[in-house]
């Protein structure tokens, strides 16, 4: 294509298409990194549906870094109130098998007084929470508009994209019908795959059209049917011969104990053109719960198809895709929105470095190299968690429509005898395998980047837990910086707080009292490279008394830092380790300069 004409064109470094969770968080991160941009969203407002709701520990520490976490926590679910998942029979009936607990398990590390909860608390500065998009996206929009006033534009429809060697032309129609053309250096498609993906020839790999769901977003008093700490309840009513004899109920707030005012019910059914109306779903909810007189106000009904799809590429030239445009998977494990937030976090700092001239455009190639493998991993894991639900169904031993068989099965399961106790024990044992969904701690924190934006140090990767639960903190390059609480001058911060949101530092070097040489080398590089490199020394010896050292408050940093005295760790803006020296330099710290020049293609 030819170069762009300058007639009536608005220049802007970055255009974002899509004002959902992915696009809005991309905007927030770019603003904090000082990147001028404009966001276009064709709809007039944020989501009318709760949809994604679980915000995992990694996302919350990202929001902590970018000064959004407190706004979310002000209205989101406390950890305790999302700490259980239950499977129950119909709670409203008075039969011998109604209102019975089939199985239960802890969820998302929310039981903080348990060993699992303490592990979550130890491994990060923030904990998971729950807030549906209908309440979360307005926070994102408010923050994005505050930090980029006049350039977060809803009711603006992108009509055409043209990529040229020197930029991307984006034609946009405003709500008043006027049309404007923007010239961007780069474009981010957070549009669910509707426009940008097809433009760059993205294919989607993996199974589609797996099963269909009807979701009813309702307002009702479910306080008799749900515990304070239970976020998700799976109900079965095996005595009905009708459709929808099982379903999932999820708290949606704004109150987060059993008195939550709003809920979502999910029902799966075979693929067809059939869609259910609110009038049809209300009696089915009552039937599932055996609550014929329950007052239910349906706020919204939606239908969707479960799939596991991964884009064949995440970028081409000056165009990038993120979020649902790049990956779509079953909602189990809550990896949809969280993976999108990680996409935005990864891409934003790389765009900032390139646009500021701190790195050559080839740095942007590492976005696909780093994020697509994580997208595949998360798609596969969510699909695994979905397929495991068939194991749970088999363990229950219930046959849809066969009421006589189901009553006998429940009678054996709940009988007051050693045989009944054994049956319940083994049922719970099978249901505990669903920790692939509700306890995937390592899936959330333990992903690894391997690209030319990471300098290997020759050490081997820690063994990964095949069960997805056990996260092993490590400062090995390509891994997330281990969290530990450190203190100085009466203030306590996380190691994750050191680099900040990008306003002060581009990279951050962590060493100890024997690492003065590394600090001097980082300071010198800051003056010559254009990269703002912050430094901190966390004392390794209890005998160190220098006032400029951080103190390892709980002794955790000493266990997870992974370097010897006088070694150093260099962290990227996304709090992933980009470079590490296990010991003091043997080359006057020239290896630091050499490796950074290699990553960023500096002269």
C-alpha positions as CSV (number, residue, x, y, z in Angstrom):
1,X,0.0,0.0,0.0
2,X,1.0,3.6,-0.6
3,X,1.8,6.1,2.1
4,X,-1.0,8.1,3.8
5,X,-2.2,11.5,2.6
6,X,-2.3,14.2,5.3
7,X,-5.6,15.7,4.2
8,X,-8.1,16.0,7.2
9,X,-6.5,13.3,9.2
10,X,-6.2,13.2,13.1
11,X,-2.8,11.8,14.2
12,X,-2.8,9.6,17.3
13,X,-0.1,7.1,18.3
14,X,-2.6,4.2,19.2
15,X,-6.2,3.4,18.4
16,X,-8.1,0.9,20.4
17,X,-11.2,-0.7,19.0
18,X,-13.6,-2.0,21.6
19,X,-14.7,-0.6,24.9
20,X,-15.2,-3.8,26.9
21,X,-13.0,-5.0,29.7
22,X,-10.0,-5.7,27.5
23,X,-10.2,-2.4,25.6
24,X,-10.8,-0.2,28.6
25,X,-7.9,-1.8,30.6
26,X,-5.6,-1.4,27.6
27,X,-6.6,2.3,27.7
28,X,-5.9,2.6,31.5
29,X,-2.5,1.0,31.1
30,X,-1.5,3.1,28.1
31,X,-2.5,6.3,30.0
32,X,-0.3,5.4,32.9
33,X,2.5,4.7,30.6
34,X,2.1,8.1,29.0
35,X,0.9,6.9,25.6
36,X,-1.5,9.1,23.7
37,X,-4.4,7.0,22.3
38,X,-8.1,7.0,21.5
39,X,-10.7,4.3,22.1
40,X,-13.7,3.6,20.0
41,X,-16.7,1.6,21.1
42,X,-19.8,1.2,18.9
43,X,-22.2,0.6,21.8
44,X,-23.5,3.6,23.8
45,X,-22.5,2.1,27.2
46,X,-20.8,-0.7,29.1
47,X,-22.1,-4.3,29.4
48,X,-25.8,-4.9,30.2
49,X,-25.0,-8.4,31.2
50,X,-23.0,-9.7,34.2
51,X,-21.0,-12.2,32.1
52,X,-17.4,-12.5,33.4
53,X,-17.3,-12.0,37.1
54,X,-14.3,-13.7,38.8
55,X,-11.2,-11.5,39.0
56,X,-8.2,-13.6,39.8
57,X,-5.2,-12.8,42.0
58,X,-3.0,-12.0,39.0
59,X,-5.5,-9.5,37.7
60,X,-5.9,-7.9,41.0
61,X,-2.2,-7.3,41.5
62,X,-2.1,-5.7,38.0
63,X,-5.0,-3.4,39.1
64,X,-3.0,-2.7,42.3
65,X,0.0,-1.7,40.2
66,X,-2.2,0.7,38.1
67,X,-4.2,2.2,41.0
68,X,-7.5,0.5,40.2
69,X,-7.7,-2.3,42.8
70,X,-9.2,-0.1,45.6
71,X,-12.1,1.0,43.4
72,X,-12.9,-2.6,42.6
73,X,-12.6,-3.8,46.2
74,X,-14.9,-1.0,47.4
75,X,-17.9,-2.8,45.8
76,X,-16.6,-6.3,45.0
77,X,-17.0,-9.6,46.9
78,X,-14.8,-10.2,49.9
79,X,-12.7,-13.3,49.7
80,X,-14.7,-15.1,52.4
81,X,-17.9,-14.8,50.4
82,X,-16.5,-16.5,47.3
83,X,-14.7,-19.3,49.2
84,X,-17.0,-22.2,48.6
85,X,-18.7,-24.0,45.7
86,X,-21.6,-26.4,46.5
87,X,-23.5,-29.1,44.6
88,X,-27.0,-29.6,46.1
89,X,-30.3,-31.2,45.4
90,X,-33.4,-29.0,45.0
91,X,-33.4,-26.8,48.2
92,X,-37.1,-25.8,48.3
93,X,-38.8,-29.2,48.5
94,X,-39.7,-31.2,51.6
95,X,-38.9,-34.7,50.3
96,X,-36.3,-36.9,51.9
97,X,-33.7,-36.0,49.2
98,X,-34.4,-32.3,48.9
99,X,-32.1,-29.7,50.2
100,X,-29.2,-32.2,50.6
101,X,-25.6,-31.4,50.1
102,X,-24.0,-33.6,47.5
103,X,-20.5,-32.2,47.6
104,X,-18.7,-29.0,48.5
105,X,-15.2,-27.7,48.0
106,X,-13.2,-24.6,48.9
107,X,-12.7,-22.1,46.1
108,X,-10.3,-19.4,44.9
109,X,-8.3,-19.3,48.2
110,X,-11.0,-17.4,49.9
111,X,-10.9,-19.5,53.2
112,X,-8.0,-17.5,54.5
113,X,-7.7,-19.4,57.8
114,X,-6.9,-22.6,55.9
115,X,-3.6,-23.8,54.5
116,X,-4.8,-23.1,51.0
117,X,-6.0,-19.6,51.9
118,X,-2.6,-18.9,53.5
119,X,-0.9,-20.0,50.3
120,X,-2.8,-17.5,48.2
121,X,-2.1,-14.7,50.8
122,X,1.6,-15.6,50.8
123,X,2.0,-15.6,47.1
124,X,0.6,-12.2,46.2
125,X,-0.1,-8.7,47.5
126,X,-3.8,-9.0,46.5
127,X,-6.4,-11.7,46.7
128,X,-9.0,-12.7,44.1
129,X,-12.5,-11.1,44.1
130,X,-15.8,-11.3,42.3
131,X,-17.5,-8.4,40.4
132,X,-19.6,-9.0,37.3
133,X,-18.9,-6.9,34.2
134,X,-22.2,-5.0,34.6
135,X,-20.6,-3.4,37.7
136,X,-16.9,-3.8,36.7
137,X,-16.9,-2.2,33.3
138,X,-18.3,1.1,34.6
139,X,-15.3,1.4,36.9
140,X,-13.0,0.7,34.0
141,X,-14.7,3.3,31.9
142,X,-14.7,5.9,34.6
143,X,-10.9,5.4,35.2
144,X,-10.1,5.3,31.5
145,X,-12.0,8.6,30.9
146,X,-10.4,10.3,33.9
147,X,-6.9,9.4,32.6
148,X,-7.6,10.0,29.0
149,X,-10.3,12.7,28.9
150,X,-12.2,13.2,25.7
151,X,-10.6,10.2,24.0
152,X,-12.7,7.3,25.3
153,X,-15.5,7.5,22.8
154,X,-18.6,5.3,23.0
155,X,-21.3,5.3,20.3
156,X,-18.4,5.6,17.7
157,X,-18.4,2.9,15.0
158,X,-15.2,2.0,13.2
159,X,-16.1,1.6,9.5
160,X,-12.8,0.9,7.9
161,X,-9.2,0.1,8.6
162,X,-6.3,0.5,6.2
163,X,-2.8,-0.4,7.0
164,X,0.0,1.5,5.3
165,X,3.8,1.3,5.8
166,X,3.8,4.4,7.8
167,X,0.6,4.0,9.8
168,X,-3.0,2.7,10.1
169,X,-5.9,4.7,8.8
170,X,-9.1,4.3,10.9
171,X,-12.4,5.7,9.6
172,X,-14.9,6.3,12.4
173,X,-18.5,7.4,12.4
174,X,-19.7,9.5,15.4
175,X,-23.2,9.4,16.9
176,X,-24.1,12.5,15.0
177,X,-23.3,10.9,11.7
178,X,-20.1,12.7,11.0
179,X,-17.1,10.7,9.8
180,X,-13.5,11.2,10.8
181,X,-10.2,9.6,9.9
182,X,-7.5,8.9,12.4
183,X,-3.9,8.0,11.6
184,X,-2.4,5.7,14.2
185,X,1.0,4.2,14.5
186,X,-0.6,1.0,16.0
187,X,-4.0,-0.4,16.4
188,X,-5.3,-2.8,19.1
189,X,-8.4,-4.8,18.3
190,X,-10.3,-5.6,21.5
191,X,-13.5,-6.0,19.5
192,X,-14.2,-9.7,20.1
193,X,-12.8,-10.6,16.7
194,X,-15.4,-8.8,14.6
195,X,-13.2,-6.4,12.6
196,X,-9.5,-6.5,13.3
197,X,-9.0,-10.3,13.3
198,X,-10.5,-10.8,9.9
199,X,-8.6,-7.8,8.6
200,X,-5.3,-9.5,9.3
201,X,-6.4,-13.0,8.3
202,X,-6.8,-14.5,11.7
203,X,-8.1,-18.1,11.8
204,X,-9.6,-19.7,14.9
205,X,-8.3,-23.1,16.0
206,X,-10.1,-25.6,18.1
207,X,-13.6,-27.0,18.7
208,X,-16.6,-24.7,18.2
209,X,-20.3,-25.3,18.8
210,X,-19.8,-27.6,21.7
211,X,-23.0,-27.0,23.6
212,X,-25.5,-24.2,24.0
213,X,-26.4,-22.2,27.2
214,X,-29.3,-20.1,28.3
215,X,-28.4,-17.6,31.0
216,X,-31.0,-15.8,33.1
217,X,-29.9,-12.7,35.0
218,X,-32.5,-12.3,37.7
219,X,-33.4,-10.4,40.9
220,X,-34.8,-12.6,43.6
221,X,-34.4,-13.5,47.3
222,X,-32.3,-16.7,47.3
223,X,-31.2,-16.3,50.9
224,X,-32.8,-19.7,51.9
225,X,-31.0,-21.5,49.1
226,X,-27.4,-20.3,49.4
227,X,-24.8,-19.9,52.1
228,X,-23.0,-16.7,52.9
229,X,-19.6,-18.0,51.7
230,X,-20.9,-19.9,48.6
231,X,-20.4,-18.0,45.3
232,X,-21.5,-20.8,43.0
233,X,-24.1,-23.4,43.6
234,X,-24.9,-26.3,41.2
235,X,-28.4,-27.6,41.7
236,X,-29.8,-30.9,40.5
237,X,-33.5,-31.9,40.6
238,X,-33.3,-35.6,39.4
239,X,-37.0,-36.2,40.1
240,X,-38.2,-34.2,37.1
241,X,-38.6,-35.7,33.6
242,X,-38.5,-32.3,32.0
243,X,-35.6,-30.3,30.5
244,X,-33.4,-28.2,32.8
245,X,-33.2,-30.7,35.6
246,X,-29.8,-29.2,36.5
247,X,-28.4,-25.7,36.5
248,X,-25.8,-23.4,38.1
249,X,-26.6,-20.4,40.3
250,X,-24.0,-17.6,40.8
251,X,-24.2,-14.6,43.2
252,X,-24.0,-11.3,41.4
253,X,-24.3,-8.8,44.3
254,X,-24.4,-6.0,45.1
255,X,-24.7,-7.6,48.5
256,X,-22.3,-10.5,48.8
257,X,-23.6,-12.8,51.5
258,X,-26.7,-15.0,51.1
259,X,-28.8,-11.8,50.7
260,X,-27.4,-11.0,47.3
261,X,-30.1,-9.2,45.3
262,X,-29.1,-10.5,41.9
263,X,-28.1,-13.9,40.5
264,X,-27.4,-15.6,37.3
265,X,-28.7,-19.1,36.3
266,X,-26.9,-21.0,33.6
267,X,-28.5,-24.0,31.8
268,X,-26.9,-26.0,29.1
269,X,-28.8,-27.8,26.4
270,X,-28.0,-29.5,23.0
271,X,-27.2,-27.2,20.1
272,X,-30.3,-26.0,18.3
273,X,-31.9,-22.8,17.1
274,X,-34.1,-22.9,20.2
275,X,-34.0,-19.8,22.4
276,X,-35.8,-19.4,25.7
277,X,-37.8,-16.4,26.8
278,X,-38.0,-15.0,30.3
279,X,-41.5,-16.4,30.6
280,X,-40.2,-19.8,29.8
281,X,-37.1,-19.7,32.1
282,X,-38.9,-18.5,35.3
283,X,-40.9,-21.7,35.8
284,X,-37.8,-23.7,35.0
285,X,-35.8,-21.9,37.8
286,X,-38.7,-22.6,40.2
287,X,-38.8,-26.2,39.1
288,X,-35.1,-26.6,39.6
289,X,-35.2,-25.2,43.1
290,X,-38.7,-26.7,44.0
291,X,-39.8,-23.2,44.9
292,X,-43.1,-22.7,43.0
293,X,-43.9,-19.4,44.7
294,X,-40.5,-17.8,44.4
295,X,-40.8,-14.2,43.2
296,X,-38.3,-13.8,40.3
297,X,-37.7,-10.6,38.2
298,X,-35.8,-11.4,35.0
299,X,-33.4,-8.6,34.2
300,X,-31.9,-10.1,31.0
301,X,-31.8,-13.4,29.1
302,X,-28.9,-14.3,26.9
303,X,-27.9,-17.4,24.8
304,X,-24.4,-18.4,24.0
305,X,-22.4,-21.3,22.6
306,X,-19.5,-22.9,24.5
307,X,-16.3,-23.2,22.5
308,X,-12.5,-23.5,22.8
309,X,-11.0,-21.3,20.1
310,X,-7.5,-19.8,19.7
311,X,-6.4,-17.3,17.1
312,X,-3.7,-18.5,14.7
313,X,-1.8,-15.2,15.3
314,X,-2.1,-12.3,17.6
315,X,-0.6,-9.6,15.4
316,X,0.4,-8.6,11.9
317,X,2.3,-5.5,11.1
318,X,0.9,-2.6,13.0
319,X,-2.3,-4.4,14.1
320,X,-2.8,-6.4,17.2
321,X,-5.7,-8.4,18.7
322,X,-6.4,-9.1,22.4
323,X,-9.1,-10.6,24.6
324,X,-11.9,-12.5,23.0
325,X,-10.6,-11.6,19.6
326,X,-7.6,-13.8,20.4
327,X,-9.0,-16.6,22.5
328,X,-12.4,-17.9,23.6
329,X,-12.8,-20.8,26.0
330,X,-15.3,-22.3,28.4
331,X,-16.0,-19.9,31.4
332,X,-14.8,-22.5,33.9
333,X,-11.8,-21.3,35.9
334,X,-12.7,-17.7,35.0
335,X,-9.9,-17.4,32.5
336,X,-11.6,-15.2,29.9
337,X,-11.5,-11.7,31.2
338,X,-8.4,-12.4,33.3
339,X,-6.4,-13.6,30.2
340,X,-7.6,-10.4,28.4
341,X,-6.3,-8.2,31.2
342,X,-2.9,-10.0,31.0
343,X,-2.9,-9.4,27.2
344,X,-3.4,-5.7,27.6
345,X,-0.8,-5.5,30.3
346,X,1.8,-7.3,28.2
347,X,1.1,-5.3,25.0
348,X,0.8,-1.8,26.6
349,X,4.4,-1.5,27.9
350,X,5.8,-2.7,24.7
351,X,3.9,-0.2,22.7
352,X,5.1,2.5,25.1
353,X,8.7,1.5,24.8
354,X,8.6,1.5,21.0
355,X,6.7,4.8,20.7
356,X,9.1,6.5,23.1
357,X,12.0,5.2,21.0
358,X,13.4,3.1,23.9
359,X,13.1,0.0,21.7
360,X,12.9,-0.9,18.1
361,X,9.5,-2.1,16.6
362,X,10.8,-5.7,16.7
363,X,10.0,-5.7,20.4
364,X,6.3,-5.9,19.5
365,X,6.9,-9.3,17.9
366,X,7.3,-10.7,21.4
367,X,3.6,-10.0,22.2
368,X,2.5,-12.9,20.0
369,X,5.5,-15.0,21.2
370,X,4.6,-14.5,24.8
371,X,0.8,-14.2,25.0
372,X,-0.3,-16.8,22.4
373,X,1.2,-19.8,24.3
374,X,-0.6,-18.5,27.5
375,X,-3.8,-18.2,25.5
376,X,-3.4,-21.8,24.4
377,X,-2.7,-23.0,27.9
378,X,-5.7,-21.2,29.3
379,X,-8.0,-22.4,26.6
380,X,-6.9,-25.9,27.1
381,X,-7.2,-25.7,30.9
382,X,-10.8,-24.3,30.8
383,X,-11.8,-27.0,28.3
384,X,-10.3,-29.6,30.7
385,X,-12.3,-28.2,33.6
386,X,-15.4,-28.3,31.5
387,X,-14.8,-31.9,30.4
388,X,-14.3,-32.9,34.0
389,X,-17.9,-32.0,34.8
390,X,-18.9,-35.1,32.9
391,X,-16.9,-37.1,35.5
392,X,-18.9,-35.4,38.2
393,X,-22.1,-36.3,36.5
394,X,-21.1,-39.9,36.1
395,X,-20.1,-40.1,39.8
396,X,-23.6,-38.9,40.8
397,X,-25.0,-41.8,38.9
398,X,-28.3,-40.0,38.0
399,X,-30.1,-40.7,34.7
400,X,-32.1,-37.7,33.2
401,X,-35.8,-38.5,33.1
402,X,-35.6,-41.8,35.0
403,X,-37.2,-40.7,38.2
404,X,-37.4,-44.2,39.7
405,X,-33.7,-44.9,39.2
406,X,-32.7,-41.5,40.5
407,X,-34.7,-42.0,43.7
408,X,-33.0,-45.3,44.3
409,X,-29.6,-43.8,43.7
410,X,-30.3,-40.9,46.2
411,X,-31.7,-43.4,48.7
412,X,-28.5,-45.4,48.6
413,X,-26.4,-42.2,48.7
414,X,-28.1,-40.6,51.7
415,X,-28.9,-43.7,53.7
416,X,-27.8,-43.6,57.3
417,X,-25.4,-46.5,57.2
418,X,-21.7,-47.3,56.7
419,X,-22.5,-48.0,53.0
420,X,-24.1,-44.6,52.7
421,X,-21.2,-42.9,54.4
422,X,-18.8,-44.7,52.0
423,X,-20.9,-43.6,49.0
424,X,-20.8,-40.0,50.1
425,X,-17.1,-40.1,50.9
426,X,-16.3,-41.4,47.4
427,X,-18.7,-38.9,45.7
428,X,-16.8,-36.1,47.5
429,X,-13.5,-37.6,46.5
430,X,-14.5,-37.4,42.8
431,X,-15.9,-33.9,43.2
432,X,-12.6,-32.8,44.7
433,X,-11.1,-33.3,41.2
434,X,-12.9,-30.1,40.2
435,X,-10.2,-28.2,41.9
436,X,-8.9,-27.8,38.3
437,X,-11.6,-25.1,38.2
438,X,-11.8,-23.7,41.7
439,X,-8.2,-24.1,42.9
440,X,-6.0,-23.4,39.8
441,X,-3.6,-21.3,41.7
442,X,-0.6,-22.1,39.4
443,X,-2.6,-21.6,36.3
444,X,-3.4,-18.0,37.5
445,X,0.2,-17.1,38.6
446,X,2.6,-19.6,37.1
447,X,2.7,-18.9,33.4
448,X,6.1,-18.3,31.8
449,X,7.3,-16.1,29.0
450,X,9.9,-17.2,26.6
451,X,10.8,-14.7,23.9
452,X,13.6,-12.3,23.0
453,X,12.2,-9.9,25.6
454,X,13.6,-12.3,28.3
455,X,17.3,-13.1,28.8
456,X,17.8,-16.8,29.9
457,X,20.3,-17.3,32.7
458,X,21.0,-20.9,32.0
459,X,18.9,-22.3,34.9
460,X,16.2,-24.9,34.5
461,X,12.5,-24.2,35.0
462,X,10.9,-25.4,38.2
463,X,8.7,-28.4,37.7
464,X,5.1,-27.5,37.0
465,X,2.3,-29.0,39.0
466,X,0.2,-31.1,36.5
467,X,-2.8,-30.5,38.7
468,X,-2.5,-26.7,38.2
469,X,-2.6,-25.9,41.9
470,X,0.9,-25.6,43.3
471,X,2.6,-22.3,42.4
472,X,6.4,-22.2,42.9
473,X,7.7,-18.6,43.2
474,X,10.9,-18.1,41.3
475,X,12.9,-15.1,40.0
476,X,14.1,-17.1,37.0
477,X,13.8,-14.9,33.9
478,X,10.5,-15.2,32.2
479,X,8.6,-15.8,35.4
480,X,6.5,-13.4,37.5
481,X,8.5,-11.6,40.2
482,X,7.9,-13.3,43.5
483,X,5.9,-11.2,46.0
484,X,7.2,-10.4,49.4
485,X,6.5,-7.7,51.9
486,X,9.5,-5.3,52.5
487,X,9.8,-2.3,54.7
488,X,11.8,1.0,54.7
489,X,11.3,4.3,56.5
490,X,8.2,2.9,58.3
491,X,6.5,2.0,55.1
492,X,5.6,-1.6,54.0
493,X,5.3,-2.3,50.3
494,X,5.2,-5.4,48.1
495,X,8.2,-6.2,45.8
496,X,5.5,-5.8,43.1
497,X,5.1,-2.2,44.1
498,X,8.7,-1.2,43.4
499,X,8.3,-0.6,39.7
500,X,5.0,1.2,40.0
501,X,2.6,1.9,37.1
502,X,5.1,3.1,34.6
503,X,5.1,6.8,35.5
504,X,8.5,6.8,37.1
505,X,10.4,3.7,36.0
506,X,10.6,1.5,32.9
507,X,12.6,-1.3,34.5
508,X,13.5,-2.0,38.1
509,X,16.7,-3.7,39.5
510,X,16.6,-5.5,42.8
511,X,19.7,-6.5,44.7
512,X,21.1,-6.5,48.2
513,X,23.7,-4.7,50.3
514,X,26.4,-6.4,48.3
515,X,25.0,-5.2,45.0
516,X,26.2,-1.6,44.9
517,X,28.0,-2.3,41.6
518,X,24.7,-3.3,39.9
519,X,23.0,-0.2,41.2
520,X,25.7,2.0,39.8
521,X,25.5,0.2,36.5
522,X,21.7,0.7,36.3
523,X,22.1,4.4,37.2
524,X,24.6,4.8,34.4
525,X,22.4,3.0,31.9
526,X,19.5,5.2,32.8
527,X,21.5,8.2,31.7
528,X,22.6,6.8,28.4
529,X,19.9,4.5,27.2
530,X,16.7,6.4,27.6
531,X,15.4,3.7,29.9
532,X,14.4,4.9,33.4
533,X,15.8,2.1,35.7
534,X,14.8,2.2,39.3
535,X,16.9,0.4,41.9
536,X,16.4,-1.1,45.4
537,X,18.5,-3.1,47.8
538,X,16.7,-5.6,50.1
539,X,19.1,-6.6,52.9
540,X,20.2,-10.2,52.9
541,X,22.0,-10.1,56.2
542,X,20.3,-9.3,59.5
543,X,23.4,-7.5,60.5
544,X,23.0,-4.9,57.8
545,X,21.9,-1.5,59.2
546,X,22.1,0.9,56.3
547,X,19.1,3.2,56.2
548,X,18.6,2.9,52.5
549,X,18.1,-0.8,52.5
550,X,14.7,-2.5,52.5
551,X,14.0,-5.0,55.3
552,X,12.5,-8.4,54.4
553,X,9.6,-8.1,56.8
554,X,8.5,-11.8,57.0
555,X,11.7,-13.4,55.8
556,X,9.9,-14.5,52.7
557,X,12.1,-12.7,50.2
558,X,15.2,-14.6,51.4
559,X,13.4,-17.8,50.5
560,X,12.1,-16.8,47.0
561,X,14.7,-14.3,45.7
562,X,16.7,-17.1,44.0
563,X,20.0,-15.2,43.9
564,X,23.2,-15.3,45.9
565,X,24.5,-12.3,47.9
566,X,25.5,-9.6,45.4
567,X,23.3,-10.9,42.6
568,X,20.6,-8.9,40.9
569,X,17.1,-9.2,39.4
570,X,15.8,-6.9,36.7
571,X,12.0,-6.5,36.3
572,X,9.9,-5.4,33.3
573,X,6.9,-3.1,33.6
574,X,4.6,-6.1,33.9
575,X,6.5,-7.4,36.9
576,X,8.0,-10.3,35.0
577,X,11.7,-10.9,35.4
578,X,13.6,-9.9,32.2
579,X,17.2,-10.6,33.4
580,X,19.0,-12.0,36.3
581,X,22.5,-12.5,37.6
582,X,22.8,-15.1,40.3
583,X,26.0,-13.7,41.7
584,X,28.1,-10.5,41.6
585,X,29.3,-9.5,38.2
586,X,32.6,-10.8,36.9
587,X,32.7,-8.3,34.1
588,X,32.2,-4.9,35.7
589,X,28.4,-5.2,35.1
590,X,28.9,-4.9,31.3
591,X,26.6,-8.0,30.8
592,X,23.7,-5.9,32.0
593,X,24.3,-3.2,29.3
594,X,25.0,-5.9,26.7
595,X,21.8,-7.8,27.3
596,X,19.6,-4.8,27.5
597,X,21.0,-3.5,24.2
598,X,20.2,-6.9,22.7
599,X,16.6,-6.9,23.9
600,X,15.7,-3.4,22.9
601,X,17.9,-3.2,19.8
602,X,19.6,0.0,21.2
603,X,22.5,1.4,19.4
